[in-house]
Amino acid sequence: MLKIRLSRAGKKNMPFFRVVLTDHTKAAKHGYMEVLGFYNPISKEFKIKNLEAIKEYVSNGVQFSPRVEKLMKINNISL
């Protein structure tokens, strides 16, 4: 099953997350198929690059991780 979830990047004490499409059994850091956006927890910036691609993935059965789903609700991004 495919999931849309966060993959940590950045330096020590400077976290930065990518929103990625990955298989739920693989590691999010190295096994992702596509980068769909990013999240910076320091500045609280959440950005989706291609919302149409996410809508297509969700219509095909892809699920969000709980954290990504919460971030989308906080930032008023609806599908």
N, C-alpha and C positions, 0 to 999 in steps of 0.2 A: 504494500500500500504506500502511496506517495503522500508526503506531508509538506506543508509550508511551515518552516520553523526558523529559529535564529541560529546563526553560526558566529561564535565569538572571534573577533580579530582585534588588532590594536596592541598597544604595549601594556606593560605592567602598570597598574593603577590608572590606565587610560583606556577603558573598555570601549569597544565599538562593535556593533553587531551587523551582520548581513542577514537579510531575509532571503532564504534559499529554498529551492524545491529539491527534496531529497527523498530517498527511500527510507522508511521508518527504521529499518534494521541497520543502516549504514551510519557512520559518524557524520554529523552535520558539518564538521570542519573540513573534511577532505572528500566526502562522497557525494557532494551535491551536483545537481544537473544544471541548474540555472540560478543566477543571482537576480532576485526580483525587486530588491530595495535595500534600505539600510535603516538602522536605529542607533542614535547616539544618546546614551542614558545621561550623559553629563549635561548636554544642552537640551535634552528632551525632544530632539528632532527625530521624527519618524517620516520616512519618504518611501513611496512606492514608485518604481520606475515605469512599470507597464501594467496598469490596472486591468486592461482588456485581457491580457494574458492570464492574470489571476482569475478573472471571471470565467474564462474558458477552462482552466484547470479545475476550478470548483465544480463547474457543470459536469465535468468528466469524473467526479468522485474524489478529488483531492481534498484532504482535510487540513485545517489549521491546527497548530499547536495551541494550547491554552493561552500562552503569553502573546503570541502574534494576534490571536483573536481579540484579546483584551486591548492590545495597542491599537487595533483597527477601530474598535468601539470608542476608545478615548479620543482618537483623532477624527472621528465622524467619517470614516471611510466605509461606505456601504457597498454591498455587491448587488 
